[in-house]
Amino acid sequence: MYNIEVLNSDLTKKLGTAFMTDYVRISLKDDPSKFCIMSQHFVDNYLEKIKNMEIFEDDVWVITFPKCGTTWTQEMVWMLGNNLDYETSMKIPLDDKFPFMECSGIAKEFPVDTFGMATNQPRPRYIKSHLPIFLLPDQLWTVKPKIIYVTRNPKDAAVSWYHHYRNMAMYKGTKAEFIEAFSKDLVLFSPMNNHVIDFWNIRFQPNILFLFFEDMKRNLPQEVKKVMKFMDKNYSQDDIDKLCVHLSFDSIQKNKMINKEDTIQQISAMTGQEYNPQKYSFIRKGKIGGYKQELTITESDMLDEYIKKAEYEIEYKF
C-alpha cells in the first residue's frame, strides 16, 4: 500500500531535532502524489495500528496541519461537548482530555503512549491529529464521526511551526533553512498544501466542519456558534459570551491546563536547556499576519510561491 523513502538530503539532516532524526516520506503506491513526512518510528510502530483503529460514531476529532489553531479549537470543542464544564477544564490538562493520537509515534522516547490514551479514553472520545487523510483510520470514512478541521495562512503556520521546532524539539538549524524545508515539503507532517486541499475537497460532507483560524480571530462568537450547531448543542448567548472570555488569547496563554508550560519545562530539563517562559510560550502570539515581523523578503517570497501552488484549490482567508 505504501512506499517508504528514507530522507537523507543535507537539508533534511539539518532538520534533525533532539527527539527525531529519522525522517521518511510515506506515499501511496498507487498515487505517489499522496505523501507525508513522518518518522521511521511512526512507520514501524503506529502506521498500521492507526489505519486499523476502531472508530465510534460519537467520537469527536480535531484535525489540522500543525500550528493552525489546533489547541484553541480543542478547548472550544471540548467545552461545547461537555456542558461548559469549567471546573474539569481547569483541573485536567487538555492533552489528557483530548489526546494527540500520533504524538508518541514521532519521537522514540516519548514518555506515554498517546495512541493508547486516544483509543482507551471513555466515550465520547475527543481526539486530535495532524495526519493527512490517507494516513487516518480507514473507519473514519465509513463510521463518519464529527470532524472539525482548521487551517490558517501557511506563512503564519510556517513561522509558528519553526518556533515550535526550535523550542519544543530543540531544532538547531536556522529559520531560513526551516522555511526552505517547509516550502519543499520536508518538515514533519508536510505537505501543508495537500493536507488542507484534501479536507477542503470534502468540506461539504455532513460530518465535516471546515474552519479558518482567521475567522476565529475576527469573530470568535460567530465561530463558536457554528461549532455549537455542528455538535448539536444549544447554549444561551450569556453562555457563549462567557466561553469566549475563557477562550480569549490572554486566558488561554495563562491557563496551565492548556499552555503546556509543564511540558516545556520537562523538555528543557531533558535536553539541559534553561527554561525561560519569557523566551517562548506554546501559546505564542495568536495573531493574523504575524509573519510580517519575522520573515525576510526572500523567505516571504518563497512561501508566496508555495501558496500559489494551491491558490486554485482553496480559498484561503488571509
Salt bridges, closest charged atoms under 4 A:
ASP58 OD1 - ARG123 NE 3.13
ASP59 OD2 - ARG125 NH2 2.66
GLU75 OE2 - HIS246 NE2 2.71
GLU87 OE2 - LYS91 NZ 3.01
ASP95 OD1 - LYS260 NZ 2.67
ASP138 OD1 - LYS51 NZ 2.75
GLU177 OE2 - LYS14 NZ 3.23
GLU180 OE2 - LYS184 NZ 2.70
ASP198 OD1 - LYS34 NZ 2.80
ASP215 OD2 - LYS317 NZ 3.29
GLU223 OE1 - LYS226 NZ 3.21
ASP232 OD2 - LYS146 NZ 3.40
GLU261 OE2 - LYS256 NZ 3.83
GLU294 OE1 - HIS163 NE2 2.61
GLU294 OE2 - ARG284 NH1 3.15
GLU294 OE2 - LYS285 NZ 3.75
GLU299 OE1 - LYS175 NZ 2.60
ASP304 OD1 - LYS155 NZ 2.74
GLU305 OE2 - LYS308 NZ 3.32
